[in-house]
Amino acid sequence: MQSSTRIEVPARLTVLVTLARLLEQLERTPGAIHPEQYRSVVSHLVRELESVEHDETLRKLLDVFPAASQLYENLNYASAGLCRSPLDASLNAERAARSVLDRARHLPSG
């Protein structure tokens, strides 16, 4: 059974929600998606994310749309790190990256 989340969306976020839904659909589409279509949706969503107020309503919307949430996190990585990722997942990713880098340092150069 699929659960649904209902969020009252203010008019100022209508475009953002529409684009976030579209991105989720593209992410889940089996088969090939035209790259320009994907790029267009992402670039429009980036502009929306950069122009809206970063408040509790936005955080709730990002909880509903994982692809938009990941895009938001990537846009804000320089100033906020993995601000929307669970801490355990972030730490595990960092440890795995360090392990790979350590192993790479010890490989013979050829």
Buried (B, 14 or more C-beta within 10 A) or exposed (E): EEEEEEEEBEEEBEBBBBBBBBBBEBBEEEEEEEEEEBEEBBEBBBEBBEEBEEEEBBEEBBEBBBBBBBBBBEBBEEEEEBEBBEEEEBEEEEEEEEEEEEEEEEEEEE
